[in-house]
Amino acid sequence: MTTLNSWLNQAVRHLSRDSADLVRREIQDHYDAALEAALTSGIDPQQAERMAVQALGDPCVANRQYRKVLLTSSEAKVLRKANAESQMICSTGWIRWTLLSAPGLLLMLSAISLAMHLPSLARGVLALGALMAMFFIVPFLPIYTITRGRIYRAVKWVLLIMLVFMFFGKDGWNWAWLNSCCLYPVAYIEWKRIMIRRKLPIGQWPKQLYL
Amino acid sequence: MNLKGTLPTLILEVLANEPSHGYRIAQTIKQSSDGLLDFKEGTLYPALHKLENEGSVESYEGAENGRSRRYYRITRSGRKALNEDRAEWQQLSRAVSMILGEA
């Protein structure tokens, strides 16, 4: 039994709690069935246990394969946090309306700056407004289908890169280190979401996976 | 013998006959190949989950000898994938036989 437990502990490393529970349940069932078959054929119980665990193979190999198809703890954390954030935004009226009205206000501010002959400020404010619109207004629109989600993600990344260059102008490359640091969290989340999309059947996708 | 990458096709082939649970799938593959195709049973379930994520198989709770078990059955897209895999495998096998036959 201890041997099976140590096999399972290695096989479920870095998997989310739900994934780990699923693996434990299915491997335990498999082990029980193998043990039962071996005992029925008259094999010594201790040897039968050893054989059942041996037949499962290397737990590290199984763990690598499980991590490709089941949610890992870091992916589950990304899903959980994004769910909590979107719930917080949607359920708190003043936050929702501030975020929804901010892009319009920033657009007006940008026009005023331009009228006051402050083109750099106007450009920066416009970039910020576009960013906010992309991240906070679009999710309220009906984009939750596979194709629309793909289009949104492509537009988001193109716009994000364009805005960085628009904001920094010709100095864009000089500020590459700063841009990389700022974009790293966004890129990290996007990478995790790509992995999650591969693992979850489309029917089980939460809304955030379309974004 | 370990034929890397063929496990999903073998699983679909077993499930094309009847819905089954993990242990029985493993035993059927081993017995059908006279023990020649020997794979580690711990790798069966990741392959089953992958097929489930792709929509080729679906799982449901069933019971055998009074014990609750997770059964898997092939879907329509799974049958289509199996037919494609079969055709691909026959082509590959024919090509290899032609080369080995010439040697």
Interface residues (C-beta under 8 A of the other chain):
Chain A: W7 A11 V23 R25 E26 I27 D29 H30 D32 A33 A34 A37 A55 L56 G57 D58 P59 V61 A62 Q65 Y66 K68 V69 L70 R198 K199 L200 P201
Chain B: H21 G22 Y23 R24 A26 Q27 F39 K40 E41 G42 T43 L44 Y45 P46 A47 H49 K50 E52 N53 G55 R67 R69 R70
